[in-house]
Amino acid sequence: MHILLVFLLLAAASESSHLEKISCRGLRGGTGSQRVLCAELWKQGDANQYYLSLRDESRRAADGRARLIHRTEVTLAADEFLDLEGFDATGLKNESILFLPVNKGDPKFFAEGFSLLYRYHPKSKKFTKLKTRLICQRKCTLQLLSYQSGGGKTLFFYETKINGQYLKSTYQWKDGRMTPIDIDEPRAADALSRGYKTPPSMPICERTPAVMMEILRRIEGKSCERITDMDLATVTFLALDRKKIEKLKPGDFSGLPKLTRINLSHNPIQKLPPGLFDGLFLLRSLNFQGCKLPTVPAGLFLHLGSLRNLYLNHNKIAELPQAVFLGLSSLTFLSLNHNQLKSLPEKIFEPFPKACNVYLSNNPLKK
């Protein structure tokens, strides 16, 4: 016991004299455990050498420091750099997963990156490096959105920003392995626009009142007359649900190049003007659930090559034009449930990828 204590003290002294502590992330100590565990990340001088140290914050050594349980080396190549701000841990029911984002290439011009994954299991009291890497192009700005557990497996949902595009990916964690399920691929801006020109920006004060107020809410501290194009470029989401909107103007969403989500659900909208979404090349989600639309005009989605989710359920849609969905080459989810569709034009869903899920329940469709 005394020998072990001396060894731990020496290790701690050596660690403190040669290493710089970067950050600490709390880990699960196991079901019913009173332990407060911390995964510390240390850097050794200017070398590309790091250490992961596992410490028990609820127990202290003779010098008052948290008790060292386990330590493992993390060695990177000469052109690799650890994203210290991105170091994170996610606690599951009986284990934790650590994420160490790594960027490759010149620090000023990152070419690509990846995230190293480490698993901590309370029974082993050690870190296990996983073979799976989360790959991302350009600088890794990987962000864990959420995870779902059930049926013996866990799904992780991530979002990363690449070239101004917000890309979502899904991984499955099961039996100590991380498997990619659905990975978004970034596209060049010109590929998203397909050569379409961005329409001129409508003055904010002239937009539909509910749209104007939501933009002002997103850009705090400015009146509608003082908002600039740079201000508009910071807006990524507009929450316009339940605003009693009856009509929209063609330029309501102009000048918003970084917009990724629009929620227009539960508004008494009966007609959508042409060109309403022109220029929104990065839009990912569009929600018209619970409106009063009788149809959707053809050409409305031509600029939306990045759209993934489209909600048109619980409307009064009785018919759809043949070319209504042209442009939706990235769509993965379309809900047309609870409408009044009796028939559909031939090959109406042809613009969609093969993996797109289309939902048509509660429509009087003829078989």
C-alpha positions as CSV (number, residue, x, y, z in Angstrom):
1,M,0.0,0.0,0.0
2,H,2.8,2.4,1.0
3,I,4.7,1.6,-2.2
4,L,1.6,2.3,-4.3
5,L,1.1,5.6,-2.5
6,V,4.7,6.6,-3.2
7,F,4.3,5.7,-6.8
8,L,1.2,7.8,-7.2
9,L,2.9,10.8,-5.5
10,L,5.9,10.5,-7.7
11,A,3.7,10.3,-10.8
12,A,1.8,13.4,-9.7
13,A,5.0,15.3,-9.0
14,S,6.4,14.4,-12.4
15,E,3.2,15.3,-14.1
16,S,3.0,18.7,-12.4
17,S,6.6,19.6,-13.2
18,H,6.6,18.7,-16.9
19,L,3.0,19.0,-18.0
20,E,0.4,21.8,-18.4
21,K,-3.2,21.0,-17.4
22,I,-5.6,22.0,-20.2
23,S,-9.0,21.1,-18.9
24,C,-11.1,18.6,-16.9
25,R,-14.3,16.7,-17.9
26,G,-16.5,14.9,-15.4
27,L,-17.2,11.2,-16.0
28,R,-19.7,8.7,-14.6
29,G,-18.3,6.6,-11.8
30,G,-20.9,3.8,-12.4
31,T,-24.4,3.2,-11.2
32,G,-24.8,4.1,-7.5
33,S,-21.2,5.2,-7.3
34,Q,-20.3,8.2,-4.9
35,R,-17.1,8.8,-6.9
36,V,-16.6,12.1,-8.6
37,L,-14.3,11.3,-11.5
38,C,-12.5,13.8,-13.7
39,A,-10.8,13.1,-17.1
40,E,-7.9,15.7,-17.3
41,L,-6.1,16.6,-20.5
42,W,-2.5,17.6,-20.1
43,K,0.0,18.9,-22.6
44,Q,3.8,18.3,-22.5
45,G,5.6,21.5,-23.4
46,D,5.7,22.4,-27.0
47,A,5.7,18.8,-28.2
48,N,2.7,17.2,-29.8
49,Q,2.3,14.9,-26.8
50,Y,-0.7,14.9,-24.5
51,Y,-1.9,12.8,-21.6
52,L,-5.4,11.8,-20.4
53,S,-5.4,11.4,-16.7
54,L,-8.3,9.9,-14.7
55,R,-8.6,11.3,-11.2
56,D,-11.0,10.6,-8.3
57,E,-12.1,14.1,-7.1
58,S,-13.8,12.5,-4.0
59,R,-10.5,11.1,-2.7
60,R,-7.3,13.0,-2.1
61,A,-3.6,12.0,-1.9
62,A,-1.3,13.1,0.9
63,D,-0.5,16.4,-1.0
64,G,-4.2,17.2,-1.3
65,R,-4.5,16.5,-5.0
66,A,-7.2,14.3,-6.5
67,R,-6.2,10.7,-6.5
68,L,-4.7,9.5,-9.8
69,I,-6.4,6.3,-11.1
70,H,-5.2,5.9,-14.6
71,R,-3.2,7.8,-17.3
72,T,-2.8,7.2,-21.0
73,E,-0.7,8.9,-23.7
74,V,-2.1,10.7,-26.7
75,T,0.5,11.2,-29.5
76,L,-0.3,13.2,-32.6
77,A,1.6,13.6,-35.9
78,A,3.7,16.7,-36.6
79,D,1.0,18.3,-38.7
80,E,-1.9,17.5,-36.3
81,F,-3.2,19.9,-33.6
82,L,-5.6,19.1,-30.8
83,D,-8.6,21.4,-30.6
84,L,-8.4,22.1,-26.9
85,E,-11.7,23.9,-26.7
86,G,-13.5,20.9,-28.3
87,F,-12.3,18.4,-25.7
88,D,-15.6,16.9,-24.3
89,A,-17.1,13.9,-22.6
90,T,-20.6,12.4,-22.9
91,G,-21.9,10.3,-20.1
92,L,-24.1,7.3,-20.9
93,K,-25.9,5.0,-18.5
94,N,-22.9,2.9,-17.4
95,E,-20.0,4.5,-19.3
96,S,-18.6,7.7,-20.8
97,I,-17.2,8.6,-24.2
98,L,-14.5,11.2,-24.6
99,F,-14.1,13.3,-27.8
100,L,-10.7,14.8,-28.7
101,P,-11.1,16.9,-32.0
102,V,-7.9,17.0,-34.0
103,N,-7.1,19.4,-36.9
104,K,-4.6,18.7,-39.6
105,G,-2.4,21.0,-41.7
106,D,-1.4,24.6,-41.2
107,P,-3.2,26.0,-38.1
108,K,-4.3,29.0,-40.2
109,F,-5.7,26.9,-43.1
110,F,-7.0,23.6,-41.8
111,A,-7.4,21.1,-44.5
112,E,-9.2,18.4,-42.6
113,G,-9.7,16.9,-39.2
114,F,-11.0,14.1,-37.1
115,S,-12.1,13.3,-33.5
116,L,-10.3,10.7,-31.5
117,L,-12.7,8.7,-29.3
118,Y,-11.9,7.2,-25.9
119,R,-14.2,5.0,-23.8
120,Y,-14.2,5.0,-20.0
121,H,-15.9,2.0,-18.3
122,P,-16.2,2.0,-14.5
123,K,-15.3,-1.7,-14.2
124,S,-12.0,-1.3,-16.0
125,K,-11.2,2.1,-14.6
126,K,-9.2,2.8,-17.7
127,F,-9.5,4.7,-21.0
128,T,-9.9,2.5,-24.1
129,K,-9.1,4.2,-27.5
130,L,-11.7,3.3,-30.1
131,K,-10.7,2.5,-33.7
132,T,-13.6,4.7,-35.0
133,R,-12.8,8.3,-35.9
134,L,-15.3,11.0,-36.6
135,I,-14.1,12.6,-39.8
136,C,-14.7,16.2,-40.8
137,Q,-13.4,18.3,-43.6
138,R,-11.8,21.7,-42.9
139,K,-11.5,22.6,-39.2
140,C,-13.3,20.2,-36.9
141,T,-16.0,22.2,-35.1
142,L,-17.9,19.1,-34.1
143,Q,-20.7,19.6,-31.7
144,L,-22.7,16.9,-29.9
145,L,-26.4,17.7,-30.3
146,S,-28.0,14.8,-28.5
147,Y,-28.2,11.1,-28.1
148,Q,-31.0,8.5,-27.8
149,S,-30.7,5.1,-26.0
150,G,-32.9,2.1,-26.3
151,G,-33.0,-1.5,-27.4
152,G,-29.3,-2.1,-26.4
153,K,-28.0,0.7,-28.7
154,T,-27.3,4.4,-28.6
155,L,-27.6,6.9,-31.5
156,F,-25.4,10.0,-31.4
157,F,-26.4,13.1,-33.4
158,Y,-23.8,15.7,-34.3
159,E,-23.7,18.9,-36.1
160,T,-20.6,20.5,-37.7
161,K,-20.2,23.7,-39.6
162,I,-18.2,23.5,-42.8
163,N,-17.9,26.3,-45.4
164,G,-20.9,28.0,-43.8
165,Q,-23.1,24.8,-44.0
166,Y,-24.5,23.1,-40.9
167,L,-24.2,19.4,-41.5
168,K,-25.8,16.8,-39.3
169,S,-24.5,13.2,-38.9
170,T,-25.7,10.2,-37.0
171,Y,-23.6,7.4,-35.4
172,Q,-24.6,4.2,-33.6
173,W,-22.8,3.2,-30.4
174,K,-23.2,-0.5,-29.6
175,D,-21.0,-2.9,-27.8
176,G,-18.1,-0.5,-27.6
177,R,-18.2,0.4,-31.3
178,M,-19.2,3.6,-33.1
179,T,-20.7,3.0,-36.6
180,P,-21.7,5.8,-39.0
181,I,-25.4,5.7,-40.0
182,D,-26.1,8.9,-41.9
183,I,-23.3,11.3,-42.7
184,D,-23.9,14.6,-44.4
185,E,-21.5,15.6,-47.1
186,P,-20.6,19.3,-47.6
187,R,-21.2,20.9,-51.0
188,A,-19.6,23.9,-52.6
189,A,-21.6,27.1,-52.5
190,D,-21.9,27.2,-56.3
191,A,-23.2,23.6,-56.3
192,L,-25.9,24.5,-53.8
193,S,-27.0,27.6,-55.8
194,R,-26.8,25.7,-59.2
195,G,-26.1,29.0,-60.8
196,Y,-29.2,30.8,-59.5
197,K,-28.7,34.4,-58.6
198,T,-29.5,35.7,-55.1
199,P,-32.4,38.2,-55.2
200,P,-31.9,41.7,-53.9
201,S,-32.6,42.2,-50.2
202,M,-35.9,43.8,-49.3
203,P,-35.6,46.6,-46.6
204,I,-36.4,45.1,-43.2
205,C,-39.1,47.7,-42.4
206,E,-41.1,46.7,-45.5
207,R,-41.3,43.0,-44.7
208,T,-44.3,41.2,-43.2
209,P,-44.6,42.5,-39.6
210,A,-44.2,39.1,-38.0
211,V,-41.1,38.4,-40.1
212,M,-39.7,41.9,-39.3
213,M,-40.2,41.4,-35.6
214,E,-38.5,38.0,-35.6
215,I,-35.5,39.3,-37.4
216,L,-35.3,42.2,-34.9
217,R,-35.4,39.7,-32.1
218,R,-32.5,37.8,-33.6
219,I,-30.5,40.9,-34.1
220,E,-30.8,42.7,-30.8
221,G,-30.2,46.4,-30.2
222,K,-31.0,47.7,-33.7
223,S,-34.0,49.2,-35.3
224,C,-35.2,47.9,-38.7
225,E,-33.7,51.0,-40.5
226,R,-30.2,50.3,-39.1
227,I,-29.9,46.6,-39.9
228,T,-27.1,45.9,-42.4
229,D,-26.3,42.9,-44.7
230,M,-23.7,41.8,-42.2
231,D,-26.3,41.7,-39.5
232,L,-28.6,39.6,-41.6
233,A,-25.7,37.2,-42.3
234,T,-25.7,36.2,-38.6
235,V,-29.3,34.9,-38.7
236,T,-29.6,31.1,-39.0
237,F,-33.1,30.4,-37.6
238,L,-36.5,32.1,-37.7
239,A,-39.2,31.0,-35.3
240,L,-42.4,32.2,-37.0
241,D,-44.8,29.5,-35.7
242,R,-48.2,30.6,-34.3
243,K,-47.8,34.3,-35.3
244,K,-51.2,34.6,-37.0
245,I,-49.5,35.1,-40.4
246,E,-52.0,35.1,-43.3
247,K,-49.8,36.3,-46.1
248,L,-46.1,36.5,-46.9
249,K,-44.2,38.7,-49.3
250,P,-41.7,37.5,-51.9
251,G,-38.8,39.3,-50.3
252,D,-39.5,38.4,-46.7
253,F,-36.5,36.0,-46.4
254,S,-34.2,37.8,-48.8
255,G,-30.7,38.8,-47.7
256,L,-30.5,35.9,-45.2
257,P,-27.7,33.8,-46.8
258,K,-26.9,31.7,-43.6
259,L,-30.5,30.8,-42.8
260,T,-30.8,27.1,-42.1
261,R,-34.3,26.7,-40.5
262,I,-37.7,28.4,-40.8
263,N,-40.7,27.4,-38.7
264,L,-44.0,28.7,-40.1
265,S,-46.2,26.1,-38.5
266,H,-49.7,26.8,-37.3
267,N,-50.3,30.0,-39.2
268,P,-53.5,30.6,-41.3
269,I,-51.5,30.8,-44.5
270,Q,-53.4,30.0,-47.7
271,K,-51.1,31.1,-50.4
272,L,-47.3,31.2,-51.0
273,P,-45.9,33.8,-53.4
274,P,-43.3,32.7,-56.1
275,G,-39.7,33.3,-55.2
276,L,-40.4,33.3,-51.4
277,F,-37.3,31.1,-50.7
278,D,-35.0,32.2,-53.5
279,G,-31.4,32.6,-52.4
280,L,-31.7,30.4,-49.3
281,F,-29.1,27.9,-50.6
282,L,-28.2,26.6,-47.1
283,L,-31.8,26.1,-45.8
284,R,-32.1,22.7,-44.1
285,S,-35.5,22.6,-42.5
286,L,-38.8,24.2,-43.6
287,N,-42.0,23.7,-41.5
288,F,-45.6,24.5,-42.7
289,Q,-47.3,22.0,-40.4
290,G,-50.9,23.0,-39.4
291,C,-51.3,25.8,-41.9
292,K,-54.2,26.1,-44.4
293,L,-52.4,25.6,-47.7
294,P,-54.7,24.2,-50.5
295,T,-51.6,23.6,-52.7
296,V,-47.9,24.5,-53.2
297,P,-46.8,26.4,-56.3
298,A,-44.4,24.9,-58.7
299,G,-40.9,26.3,-58.6
300,L,-41.1,27.3,-54.9
301,F,-38.2,25.1,-53.9
302,L,-35.9,25.5,-56.9
303,H,-33.2,27.2,-54.8
304,L,-33.4,24.8,-51.9
305,G,-30.7,22.3,-52.9
306,S,-29.7,21.9,-49.3
307,L,-33.1,21.3,-47.8
308,R,-33.4,18.0,-45.8
309,N,-36.7,18.2,-43.9
310,L,-40.0,19.6,-45.3
311,Y,-43.2,19.6,-43.2
312,L,-46.5,20.0,-45.1
313,N,-48.7,17.9,-42.9
314,H,-52.0,18.9,-41.5
315,N,-52.9,21.4,-44.3
316,K,-55.7,21.4,-46.8
317,I,-53.6,20.3,-49.8
318,A,-55.9,18.8,-52.4
319,E,-53.5,18.8,-55.4
320,L,-49.9,19.3,-56.2
321,P,-48.3,20.5,-59.5
322,Q,-46.1,18.1,-61.4
323,A,-42.9,20.1,-60.9
324,V,-43.6,21.2,-57.3
325,F,-40.6,19.5,-55.8
326,L,-37.9,20.4,-58.4
327,G,-34.7,21.4,-56.7
328,L,-35.0,19.2,-53.6
329,S,-32.1,17.0,-54.4
330,S,-31.0,16.6,-50.8
331,L,-34.4,16.0,-49.1
332,T,-34.5,13.1,-46.6
333,F,-37.9,13.7,-45.0
334,L,-41.2,14.9,-46.4
335,S,-44.5,14.8,-44.4
336,L,-47.8,15.2,-46.3
337,N,-49.9,13.5,-43.7
338,H,-53.4,14.7,-43.0
339,N,-54.2,16.5,-46.2
340,Q,-56.8,16.1,-48.9
341,L,-54.8,14.5,-51.7
342,K,-56.8,12.1,-53.9
343,S,-54.1,11.6,-56.5
344,L,-50.5,12.5,-57.2
345,P,-48.8,13.4,-60.5
346,E,-46.6,10.7,-62.0
347,K,-43.0,10.8,-60.8
348,I,-43.6,13.8,-58.5
349,F,-41.0,12.5,-56.1
350,E,-38.4,11.9,-58.7
351,P,-36.1,14.9,-57.6
352,F,-35.6,13.3,-54.2
353,P,-32.7,11.0,-53.2
354,K,-33.5,7.3,-53.0
355,A,-33.2,7.4,-49.2
356,C,-35.9,10.1,-48.8
357,N,-38.8,9.1,-46.5
358,V,-42.2,10.3,-47.7
359,Y,-45.2,10.1,-45.4
360,L,-48.7,10.3,-46.9
361,S,-51.1,8.8,-44.3
362,N,-54.6,10.2,-43.7
363,N,-55.1,11.3,-47.3
364,P,-58.0,10.0,-49.5
365,L,-55.5,8.7,-52.1
366,K,-56.9,6.2,-54.6
367,K,-54.9,3.0,-54.9
